[in-house]
Amino acid sequence: MPIFSNASHYEKLKPGLAQRDGHKHLVAFKLSGFNFFFDKDTNQVIEEVMSGMQYDGYEILDTNIASLNYYKCLMTITYQ
């Protein structure tokens, strides 16, 4: 299940990213329709966001997914 409409997931998230300045930063976004087993759609969203960030020169330092409830989770990406 896409969490954004029309534009790519990364393009919607991109304006909220900090400029590459050598400091560590964190971006967080909610994923809905989360399935506790492998979920192709959720994986696709995460992959698109992380690939876009790396393509734009950001270094991914850490990732985390925290369950908010049965159908929603919070994805955090620490980057530089």
C-alpha positions in Angstrom: 0.0 0.0 0.0 1.6 3.3 -1.0 1.8 5.8 1.7 2.0 8.8 -0.6 0.0 9.5 -3.8 1.1 10.3 -7.4 4.7 11.4 -6.9 7.3 8.9 -5.8 7.7 8.2 -2.1 11.1 9.7 -2.1 10.2 12.8 -4.0 7.5 13.6 -1.3 10.0 13.0 1.5 13.0 14.8 -0.1 12.0 18.4 0.8 12.2 17.5 4.5 15.7 16.2 4.3 18.5 18.3 5.8 21.3 19.6 3.5 24.4 17.4 3.3 26.6 19.2 5.9 28.5 16.3 7.5 26.2 16.2 10.6 23.9 13.3 11.5 20.2 13.8 10.8 17.0 11.8 11.3 14.0 11.5 9.1 10.9 9.7 10.3 7.7 8.7 8.4 4.7 6.5 9.1 3.9 3.4 7.1 0.3 2.2 7.2 -1.1 -1.2 6.2 2.0 -2.7 7.8 2.1 -6.4 7.8 4.2 -8.2 10.4 5.3 -10.8 7.8 7.1 -9.8 4.7 5.1 -7.2 2.9 6.2 -6.4 -0.7 4.5 -3.0 -0.8 6.1 -1.8 2.5 9.5 -3.1 1.4 9.1 -1.3 -1.9 8.5 2.0 -0.1 11.5 1.6 2.2 13.7 0.6 -0.7 12.6 3.5 -2.8 13.3 6.0 0.0 16.7 4.6 0.9 17.8 4.2 -2.7 16.8 7.8 -3.5 18.7 9.1 -0.5 21.8 7.2 -1.4 21.5 8.3 -5.1 21.4 11.9 -3.9 24.6 11.4 -1.9 23.3 10.8 1.6 25.0 8.1 3.7 22.5 5.9 5.6 23.9 5.3 9.1 21.0 3.4 10.8 17.4 2.4 10.2 14.6 1.4 12.6 11.0 0.4 12.4 8.8 0.8 15.5 5.3 -0.6 15.7 2.7 2.0 16.6 -0.2 -0.4 16.4 -1.1 -3.5 14.4 -1.5 -1.6 11.1 1.0 1.3 11.5 4.7 1.7 12.1 7.2 4.5 12.3 10.3 4.2 10.0 13.3 6.2 11.1 16.4 6.7 9.0 19.6 8.2 10.5 21.7 9.8 7.7 24.6 12.0 7.1 
